[in-house]
Every structure is written in C-alpha cells, then in structure tokens.
Amino acid sequence: MWSLQNSEPPRTLMGHRQRVQAIAFSPNGKLLISSGADKQVKLWRIETAEEIGKLKEQPSEVTAVAFSPNGKAFAVGRKDGAIRIYLSERR
C-alpha cells in the first residue's frame, strides 16, 4: 500500500505463499480481501496492514473476490467454477 498524499514508503501485505490472484476493498475502505493461487482468502485491516482473518483453505485456486455494496458479505470465485458467498462479521 502506498499513500498518494505523502512520501511515506509503501507498505507490503505479506501472507500468501503463491501469487495473489485478486483483491477487493470494502465499501468503507477499512478492509481488504485478497486471494491467491495458494487457495487462501485473507482479510486485512488497511490502517495497520495486519491480517485479521482468513478462510479455511479452498479446494481450488481463488481467482476472484468481491464485497457486497453494504460490506456485510463477500463473494469468492474459484478456478473450479464454484462461487461462495460469506457473511462478514467485520465492517
């Protein structure tokens, strides 16, 4: 993450073991969800750049993620064609 408003060095979110496939920002801009070829889906707090949650390893690569417009749910799309919708406890 890199601030466009100042010259602070960028922060890197580390946690995936393989390439990142998709990311999405929550509607309120406080959270980020990421997915990767490592079959992981992770939830991050943007302000602190910390991982605050993750889903159980998926059976297939996760190629797409998206928050609902109200931020109360998110969707995960997998390479095997499955789409799963999860209710978000954090907002």
N, CA, C and O atoms as a Tinker XYZ file with bonds, in Angstrom:
   364  protein
     1  N      0.852000   -1.166000    0.000000    73     2
     2  CA     0.000000    0.000000    0.000000    64     1     3
     3  C      0.893000    1.223000    0.000000    63     2     4     5
     4  O      1.944000    1.248000    0.641000    81     3
     5  N      0.462000    2.228000   -0.723000    73     3     6
     6  CA     1.254000    3.428000   -0.868000    64     5     7
     7  C      0.349000    4.632000   -0.733000    63     6     8     9
     8  O     -0.690000    4.708000   -1.390000    81     7
     9  N      0.732000    5.572000    0.110000    73     7    10
    10  CA    -0.058000    6.778000    0.297000    64     9    11
    11  C      0.243000    7.766000   -0.812000    63    10    12    13
    12  O      1.402000    8.106000   -1.050000    81    11
    13  N     -0.784000    8.222000   -1.485000    73    11    14
    14  CA    -0.605000    9.219000   -2.537000    64    13    15
    15  C     -0.540000   10.627000   -1.968000    63    14    16    17
    16  O     -0.222000   11.570000   -2.692000    81    15
    17  N     -0.837000   10.785000   -0.676000    73    15    18
    18  CA    -0.880000   12.107000   -0.064000    64    17    19
    19  C      0.426000   12.505000    0.599000    63    18    20    21
    20  O      0.593000   13.668000    0.968000    81    19
    21  N      1.340000   11.591000    0.756000    73    19    22
    22  CA     2.640000   11.942000    1.332000    64    21    23
    23  C      3.701000   11.036000    0.730000    63    22    24    25
    24  O      3.405000   10.195000   -0.118000    81    23
    25  N      4.903000   11.209000    1.162000    73    23    26
    26  CA     6.003000   10.444000    0.554000    64    25    27
    27  C      6.438000    9.263000    1.403000    63    26    28    29
    28  O      7.573000    8.801000    1.289000    81    27
    29  N      5.537000    8.767000    2.260000    73    27    30
    30  CA     5.875000    7.587000    3.053000    64    29    31
    31  C      6.146000    6.407000    2.136000    63    30    32    33
    32  O      5.502000    6.266000    1.097000    81    31
    33  N      7.105000    5.551000    2.519000    73    31    34
    34  CA     7.355000    4.366000    1.690000    64    33    35
    35  C      6.138000    3.447000    1.697000    63    34    36    37
    36  O      5.373000    3.440000    2.662000    81    35
    37  N      5.954000    2.680000    0.640000    73    35    38
    38  CA     4.793000    1.778000    0.580000    64    37    39
    39  C      4.883000    0.678000    1.637000    63    38    40    41
    40  O      5.971000    0.264000    2.038000    81    39
    41  N      3.706000    0.215000    2.079000    73    39    42
    42  CA     3.630000   -0.928000    2.993000    64    41    43
    43  C      3.243000   -2.146000    2.174000    63    42    44    45
    44  O      2.427000   -2.058000    1.257000    81    43
    45  N      3.824000   -3.262000    2.505000    73    43    46
    46  CA     3.542000   -4.506000    1.799000    64    45    47
    47  C      2.800000   -5.451000    2.719000    63    46    48    49
    48  O      3.207000   -5.671000    3.860000    81    47
    49  N      1.709000   -6.008000    2.218000    73    47    50
    50  CA     0.959000   -7.013000    2.968000    64    49    51
    51  C      1.530000   -8.382000    2.596000    63    50    52    53
    52  O      1.442000   -8.811000    1.446000    81    51
    53  N      2.105000   -9.045000    3.563000    73    51    54
    54  CA     2.738000  -10.338000    3.316000    64    53    55
    55  C      1.887000  -11.440000    3.939000    63    54    56    57
    56  O      1.394000  -11.294000    5.058000    81    55
    57  N      1.716000  -12.545000    3.208000    73    55    58
    58  CA     0.968000  -13.647000    3.788000    64    57    59
    59  C      0.661000  -14.765000    2.813000    63    58    60    61
    60  O      0.552000  -15.921000    3.221000    81    59
    61  N      0.520000  -14.453000    1.542000    73    59    62
    62  CA     0.236000  -15.511000    0.567000    64    61    63
    63  C      1.528000  -16.234000    0.201000    63    62    64    65
    64  O      2.588000  -15.619000    0.084000    81    63
    65  N      1.420000  -17.548000    0.024000    73    63    66
    66  CA     2.591000  -18.367000   -0.311000    64    65    67
    67  C      2.838000  -18.423000   -1.818000    63    66    68    69
    68  O      3.932000  -18.781000   -2.256000    81    67
    69  N      1.831000  -18.073000   -2.606000    73    67    70
    70  CA     1.952000  -18.049000   -4.063000    64    69    71
    71  C      1.354000  -16.741000   -4.560000    63    70    72    73
    72  O      0.947000  -15.898000   -3.760000    81    71
    73  N      1.299000  -16.570000   -5.872000    73    71    74
    74  CA     0.864000  -15.295000   -6.445000    64    73    75
    75  C     -0.542000  -14.907000   -5.990000    63    74    76    77
    76  O     -1.405000  -15.761000   -5.783000    81    75
    77  N     -0.746000  -13.614000   -5.842000    73    75    78
    78  CA    -2.061000  -13.080000   -5.499000    64    77    79
    79  C     -2.888000  -13.029000   -6.774000    63    78    80    81
    80  O     -2.421000  -12.551000   -7.808000    81    79
    81  N     -4.112000  -13.523000   -6.696000    73    79    82
    82  CA    -4.985000  -13.596000   -7.860000    64    81    83
    83  C     -5.954000  -12.411000   -7.923000    63    82    84    85
    84  O     -6.244000  -11.904000   -9.007000    81    83
    85  N     -6.457000  -11.968000   -6.759000    73    83    86
    86  CA    -7.467000  -10.911000   -6.752000    64    85    87
    87  C     -7.468000  -10.195000   -5.407000    63    86    88    89
    88  O     -7.115000  -10.775000   -4.380000    81    87
    89  N     -7.873000   -8.917000   -5.430000    73    87    90
    90  CA    -8.069000   -8.144000   -4.206000    64    89    91
    91  C     -9.336000   -7.307000   -4.351000    63    90    92    93
    92  O     -9.774000   -7.014000   -5.464000    81    91
    93  N     -9.915000   -6.928000   -3.222000    73    91    94
    94  CA   -11.077000   -6.037000   -3.228000    64    93    95
    95  C    -11.072000   -5.236000   -1.933000    63    94    96    97
    96  O    -10.776000   -5.765000   -0.862000    81    95
    97  N    -11.406000   -3.952000   -2.048000    73    95    98
    98  CA   -11.549000   -3.079000   -0.894000    64    97    99
    99  C    -12.997000   -3.106000   -0.420000    63    98   100   101
   100  O    -13.922000   -3.159000   -1.231000    81    99
   101  N    -13.189000   -3.069000    0.899000    73    99   102
   102  CA   -14.538000   -2.979000    1.440000    64   101   103
   103  C    -15.127000   -1.620000    1.092000    63   102   104   105
   104  O    -14.378000   -0.671000    0.858000    81   103
   105  N    -16.453000   -1.504000    1.051000    73   103   106
   106  CA   -17.078000   -0.227000    0.694000    64   105   107
   107  C    -16.666000    0.945000    1.605000    63   106   108   109
   108  O    -16.601000    2.088000    1.150000    81   107
   109  N    -16.388000    0.663000    2.883000    73   107   110
   110  CA   -15.980000    1.748000    3.776000    64   109   111
   111  C    -14.480000    2.036000    3.717000    63   110   112   113
   112  O    -13.998000    2.951000    4.384000    81   111
   113  N    -13.740000    1.259000    2.923000    73   111   114
   114  CA   -12.311000    1.492000    2.747000    64   113   115
   115  C    -11.437000    1.062000    3.899000    63   114   116   117
   116  O    -10.251000    1.393000    3.924000    81   115
   117  N    -11.984000    0.333000    4.856000    73   115   118
   118  CA   -11.203000   -0.068000    6.027000    64   117   119
   119  C    -10.586000   -1.455000    5.914000    63   118   120   121
   120  O     -9.610000   -1.760000    6.598000    81   119
   121  N    -11.157000   -2.300000    5.046000    73   119   122
   122  CA   -10.687000   -3.679000    4.918000    64   121   123
   123  C    -10.304000   -3.989000    3.480000    63   122   124   125
   124  O    -10.761000   -3.339000    2.540000    81   123
   125  N     -9.458000   -4.993000    3.334000    73   123   126
   126  CA    -9.069000   -5.502000    2.024000    64   125   127
   127  C     -9.171000   -7.011000    2.096000    63   126   128   129
   128  O     -8.781000   -7.616000    3.094000    81   127
   129  N     -9.686000   -7.615000    1.057000    73   127   130
   130  CA    -9.718000   -9.073000    0.974000    64   129   131
   131  C     -8.809000   -9.467000   -0.185000    63   130   132   133
   132  O     -8.822000   -8.826000   -1.236000    81   131
   133  N     -8.024000  -10.518000    0.009000    73   131   134
   134  CA    -7.110000  -10.971000   -1.040000    64   133   135
   135  C     -7.244000  -12.474000   -1.210000    63   134   136   137
   136  O     -7.597000  -13.195000   -0.277000    81   135
   137  N     -6.955000  -12.930000   -2.424000    73   135   138
   138  CA    -6.985000  -14.368000   -2.704000    64   137   139
   139  C     -5.796000  -14.717000   -3.567000    63   138   140   141
   140  O     -5.215000  -13.861000   -4.235000    81   139
   141  N     -5.442000  -16.000000   -3.542000    73   139   142
   142  CA    -4.264000  -16.375000   -4.296000    64   141   143
   143  C     -4.274000  -17.784000   -4.837000    63   142   144   145
   144  O     -5.182000  -18.577000   -4.586000    81   143
   145  N     -3.225000  -18.063000   -5.592000    73   143   146
   146  CA    -3.029000  -19.386000   -6.154000    64   145   147
   147  C     -2.764000  -20.413000   -5.053000    63   146   148   149
   148  O     -2.843000  -21.618000   -5.293000    81   147
   149  N     -2.450000  -19.935000   -3.845000    73   147   150
   150  CA    -2.233000  -20.831000   -2.707000    64   149   151
   151  C     -3.536000  -21.310000   -2.072000    63   150   152   153
   152  O     -3.523000  -21.955000   -1.024000    81   151
   153  N     -4.674000  -20.987000   -2.721000    73   151   154
   154  CA    -6.008000  -21.411000   -2.274000    64   153   155
   155  C     -6.428000  -20.734000   -0.970000    63   154   156   157
   156  O     -7.298000  -21.234000   -0.257000    81   155
   157  N     -5.814000  -19.607000   -0.666000    73   155   158
   158  CA    -6.102000  -18.863000    0.549000    64   157   159
   159  C     -6.931000  -17.617000    0.248000    63   158   160   161
   160  O     -6.795000  -17.015000   -0.817000    81   159
   161  N     -7.790000  -17.235000    1.192000    73   159   162
   162  CA    -8.525000  -15.980000    1.169000    64   161   163
   163  C     -8.241000  -15.315000    2.509000    63   162   164   165
   164  O     -8.494000  -15.893000    3.566000    81   163
   165  N     -7.711000  -14.090000    2.453000    73   163   166
   166  CA    -7.295000  -13.399000    3.673000    64   165   167
   167  C     -7.981000  -12.047000    3.776000    63   166   168   169
   168  O     -8.255000  -11.391000    2.771000    81   167
   169  N     -8.253000  -11.644000    5.011000    73   167   170
   170  CA    -8.860000  -10.350000    5.285000    64   169   171
   171  C     -7.840000   -9.500000    6.031000    63   170   172   173
   172  O     -7.225000   -9.955000    6.995000    81   171
   173  N     -7.665000   -8.256000    5.575000    73   171   174
   174  CA    -6.641000   -7.355000    6.108000    64   173   175
   175  C     -7.275000   -6.061000    6.606000    63   174   176   177
   176  O     -8.244000   -5.578000    6.021000    81   175
   177  N     -6.736000   -5.503000    7.678000    73   175   178
   178  CA    -7.097000   -4.169000    8.137000    64   177   179
   179  C     -6.135000   -3.203000    7.446000    63   178   180   181
   180  O     -4.924000   -3.282000    7.650000    81   179
   181  N     -6.659000   -2.313000    6.648000    73   179   182
   182  CA    -5.826000   -1.441000    5.837000    64   181   183
   183  C     -4.981000   -0.498000    6.691000    63   182   184   185
   184  O     -3.797000   -0.308000    6.414000    81   183
   185  N     -5.575000    0.090000    7.717000    73   183   186
   186  CA    -4.875000    1.085000    8.534000    64   185   187
   187  C     -3.591000    0.540000    9.155000    63   186   188   189
   188  O     -2.593000    1.253000    9.259000    81   187
   189  N     -3.624000   -0.735000    9.568000    73   187   190
   190  CA    -2.460000   -1.314000   10.248000    64   189   191
   191  C     -1.693000   -2.311000    9.385000    63   190   192   193
   192  O     -0.619000   -2.768000    9.776000    81   191
   193  N     -2.229000   -2.651000    8.223000    73   191   194
   194  CA    -1.629000   -3.635000    7.310000    64   193   195
   195  C     -1.492000   -5.006000    7.958000    63   194   196   197
   196  O     -0.568000   -5.756000    7.643000    81   195
   197  N     -2.427000   -5.339000    8.880000    73   195   198
   198  CA    -2.356000   -6.645000    9.542000    64   197   199
   199  C     -3.431000   -7.585000    9.009000    63   198   200   201
   200  O     -4.534000   -7.165000    8.659000    81   199
   201  N     -3.081000   -8.861000    8.958000    73   199   202
   202  CA    -4.055000   -9.890000    8.603000    64   201   203
   203  C     -4.951000  -10.110000    9.806000    63   202   204   205
   204  O     -4.467000  -10.394000   10.901000    81   203
   205  N     -6.266000   -9.980000    9.605000    73   203   206
   206  CA    -7.187000  -10.110000   10.734000    64   205   207
   207  C     -8.106000  -11.322000   10.605000    63   206   208   209
   208  O     -8.910000  -11.594000   11.496000    81   207
   209  N     -7.985000  -12.043000    9.500000    73   207   210
   210  CA    -8.786000  -13.245000    9.344000    64   209   211
   211  C     -8.472000  -13.954000    8.047000    63   210   212   213
   212  O     -7.890000  -13.376000    7.129000    81   211
   213  N     -8.870000  -15.228000    7.981000    73   211   214
   214  CA    -8.707000  -15.983000    6.741000    64   213   215
   215  C     -9.722000  -17.110000    6.719000    63   214   216   217
   216  O    -10.178000  -17.587000    7.758000    81   215
   217  N    -10.061000  -17.521000    5.508000    73   215   218
   218  CA   -10.954000  -18.656000    5.334000    64   217   219
   219  C    -10.152000  -19.943000    5.367000    63   218   220   221
   220  O     -8.941000  -19.942000    5.149000    81   219
   221  N    -10.838000  -21.033000    5.641000    73   219   222
   222  CA   -10.236000  -22.355000    5.531000    64   221   223
   223  C     -9.721000  -22.518000    4.099000    63   222   224   225
   224  O    -10.351000  -22.032000    3.159000    81   223
   225  N     -8.596000  -23.188000    3.926000    73   223   226
   226  CA    -8.037000  -23.365000    2.582000    64   225   227
   227  C     -9.095000  -23.908000    1.636000    63   226   228   229
   228  O     -9.810000  -24.856000    1.962000    81   227
   229  N     -9.188000  -23.302000    0.470000    73   227   230
   230  CA   -10.186000  -23.670000   -0.526000    64   229   231
   231  C     -9.705000  -24.874000   -1.342000    63   230   232   233
   232  O     -8.499000  -25.109000   -1.420000    81   231
   233  N    -10.613000  -25.641000   -1.951000    73   231   234
   234  CA   -10.226000  -26.808000   -2.733000    64   233   235
   235  C     -9.598000  -26.460000   -4.081000    63   234   236   237
   236  O     -9.044000  -27.335000   -4.747000    81   235
   237  N     -9.676000  -25.207000   -4.485000    73   235   238
   238  CA    -9.179000  -24.781000   -5.788000    64   237   239
   239  C     -8.653000  -23.356000   -5.666000    63   238   240   241
   240  O     -9.004000  -22.647000   -4.723000    81   239
   241  N     -7.803000  -22.923000   -6.622000    73   239   242
   242  CA    -7.311000  -21.540000   -6.621000    64   241   243
   243  C     -8.483000  -20.573000   -6.570000    63   242   244   245
   244  O     -9.522000  -20.816000   -7.184000    81   243
   245  N     -8.317000  -19.487000   -5.845000    73   243   246
   246  CA    -9.346000  -18.456000   -5.753000    64   245   247
   247  C     -8.955000  -17.333000   -6.701000    63   246   248   249
   248  O     -7.937000  -16.668000   -6.514000    81   247
   249  N     -9.781000  -17.133000   -7.722000    73   247   250
   250  CA    -9.430000  -16.188000   -8.787000    64   249   251
   251  C    -10.198000  -14.877000   -8.725000    63   250   252   253
   252  O     -9.893000  -13.954000   -9.479000    81   251
   253  N    -11.195000  -14.771000   -7.837000    73   251   254
   254  CA   -11.981000  -13.538000   -7.743000    64   253   255
   255  C    -12.535000  -13.373000   -6.339000    63   254   256   257
   256  O    -12.922000  -14.345000   -5.690000    81   255
   257  N    -12.567000  -12.125000   -5.880000    73   255   258
   258  CA   -13.187000  -11.783000   -4.602000    64   257   259
   259  C    -13.914000  -10.457000   -4.770000    63   258   260   261
   260  O    -13.507000   -9.619000   -5.575000    81   259
   261  N    -14.996000  -10.264000   -4.007000    73   259   262
   262  CA   -15.741000   -9.012000   -4.067000    64   261   263
   263  C    -16.562000   -8.843000   -2.800000    63   262   264   265
   264  O    -17.103000   -9.812000   -2.267000    81   263
   265  N    -16.653000   -7.598000   -2.317000    73   263   266
   266  CA   -17.536000   -7.265000   -1.210000    64   265   267
   267  C    -18.899000   -6.888000   -1.765000    63   266   268   269
   268  O    -19.008000   -6.397000   -2.888000    81   267
   269  N    -19.934000   -7.120000   -0.975000    73   267   270
   270  CA   -21.263000   -6.622000   -1.325000    64   269   271
   271  C    -21.250000   -5.102000   -1.134000    63   270   272   273
   272  O    -20.406000   -4.586000   -0.402000    81   271
   273  N    -22.166000   -4.382000   -1.776000    73   271   274
   274  CA   -22.191000   -2.920000   -1.639000    64   273   275
   275  C    -22.322000   -2.420000   -0.200000    63   274   276   277
   276  O    -21.818000   -1.343000    0.119000    81   275
   277  N    -22.989000   -3.181000    0.676000    73   275   278
   278  CA   -23.125000   -2.740000    2.068000    64   277   279
   279  C    -22.002000   -3.269000    2.960000    63   278   280   281
   280  O    -21.963000   -2.945000    4.147000    81   279
   281  N    -21.091000   -4.074000    2.417000    73   279   282
   282  CA   -19.951000   -4.586000    3.171000    64   281   283
   283  C    -20.275000   -5.703000    4.140000    63   282   284   285
   284  O    -19.405000   -6.120000    4.904000    81   283
   285  N    -21.512000   -6.202000    4.131000    73   283   286
   286  CA   -21.913000   -7.239000    5.087000    64   285   287
   287  C    -21.669000   -8.659000    4.577000    63   286   288   289
   288  O    -21.874000   -9.625000    5.312000    81   287
   289  N    -21.238000   -8.788000    3.334000    73   287   290
   290  CA   -20.953000  -10.107000    2.757000    64   289   291
   291  C    -19.845000   -9.953000    1.724000    63   290   292   293
   292  O    -19.574000   -8.859000    1.230000    81   291
   293  N    -19.218000  -11.075000    1.414000    73   291   294
   294  CA   -18.251000  -11.074000    0.316000    64   293   295
   295  C    -18.373000  -12.386000   -0.449000    63   294   296   297
   296  O    -18.800000  -13.409000    0.088000    81   295
   297  N    -17.988000  -12.323000   -1.703000    73   295   298
   298  CA   -18.061000  -13.491000   -2.580000    64   297   299
   299  C    -16.660000  -13.931000   -2.964000    63   298   300   301
   300  O    -15.743000  -13.117000   -3.076000    81   299
   301  N    -16.513000  -15.232000   -3.161000    73   299   302
   302  CA   -15.244000  -15.844000   -3.551000    64   301   303
   303  C    -15.514000  -16.693000   -4.787000    63   302   304   305
   304  O    -16.405000  -17.542000   -4.776000    81   303
   305  N    -14.750000  -16.469000   -5.844000    73   303   306
   306  CA   -14.869000  -17.276000   -7.056000    64   305   307
   307  C    -13.635000  -18.144000   -7.226000    63   306   308   309
   308  O    -12.507000  -17.656000   -7.156000    81   307
   309  N    -13.854000  -19.434000   -7.450000    73   307   310
   310  CA   -12.738000  -20.376000   -7.550000    64   309   311
   311  C    -12.529000  -20.842000   -8.982000    63   310   312   313
   312  O    -13.430000  -20.775000   -9.818000    81   311
   313  N    -11.326000  -21.314000   -9.239000    73   311   314
   314  CA   -10.956000  -21.810000  -10.566000    64   313   315
   315  C    -11.778000  -23.028000  -10.973000    63   314   316   317
   316  O    -11.953000  -23.283000  -12.164000    81   315
   317  N    -12.282000  -23.778000  -10.006000    73   315   318
   318  CA   -13.094000  -24.955000  -10.321000    64   317   319
   319  C    -14.529000  -24.582000  -10.698000    63   318   320   321
   320  O    -15.354000  -25.463000  -10.941000    81   319
   321  N    -14.833000  -23.277000  -10.749000    73   319   322
   322  CA   -16.149000  -22.798000  -11.158000    64   321   323
   323  C    -17.102000  -22.505000  -10.016000    63   322   324   325
   324  O    -18.196000  -21.991000  -10.249000    81   323
   325  N    -16.718000  -22.814000   -8.801000    73   323   326
   326  CA   -17.592000  -22.576000   -7.647000    64   325   327
   327  C    -17.538000  -21.116000   -7.212000    63   326   328   329
   328  O    -16.489000  -20.474000   -7.269000    81   327
   329  N    -18.683000  -20.607000   -6.781000    73   327   330
   330  CA   -18.771000  -19.283000   -6.174000    64   329   331
   331  C    -19.386000  -19.476000   -4.800000    63   330   332   333
   332  O    -20.402000  -20.156000   -4.654000    81   331
   333  N    -18.768000  -18.877000   -3.797000    73   331   334
   334  CA   -19.288000  -18.986000   -2.436000    64   333   335
   335  C    -19.507000  -17.585000   -1.902000    63   334   336   337
   336  O    -18.731000  -16.673000   -2.189000    81   335
   337  N    -20.564000  -17.416000   -1.126000    73   335   338
   338  CA   -20.859000  -16.137000   -0.502000    64   337   339
   339  C    -20.762000  -16.313000    1.006000    63   338   340   341
   340  O    -21.324000  -17.249000    1.575000    81   339
   341  N    -20.043000  -15.399000    1.639000    73   339   342
   342  CA   -19.827000  -15.447000    3.083000    64   341   343
   343  C    -20.376000  -14.168000    3.718000    63   342   344   345
   344  O    -20.259000  -13.084000    3.146000    81   343
   345  N    -20.965000  -14.299000    4.883000    73   343   346
   346  CA   -21.383000  -13.130000    5.644000    64   345   347
   347  C    -20.175000  -12.623000    6.424000    63   346   348   349
   348  O    -19.464000  -13.398000    7.064000    81   347
   349  N    -19.955000  -11.325000    6.361000    73   347   350
   350  CA   -18.818000  -10.722000    7.021000    64   349   351
   351  C    -19.221000  -10.260000    8.413000    63   350   352   353
   352  O    -20.213000   -9.549000    8.572000    81   351
   353  N    -18.453000  -10.664000    9.423000    73   351   354
   354  CA   -18.710000  -10.225000   10.787000    64   353   355
   355  C    -18.034000   -8.894000   11.063000    63   354   356   357
   356  O    -18.410000   -8.193000   12.002000    81   355
   357  N    -17.041000   -8.535000   10.260000    73   355   358
   358  CA   -16.292000   -7.299000   10.457000    64   357   359
   359  C    -16.726000   -6.285000    9.411000    63   358   360   361
   360  O    -16.954000   -6.629000    8.251000    81   359
   361  N    -16.835000   -5.042000    9.833000    73   359   362
   362  CA   -17.200000   -3.980000    8.885000    64   361   363
   363  C    -16.395000   -2.760000    9.131000    63   362   364
   364  O    -16.560000   -1.759000    8.433000    81   363
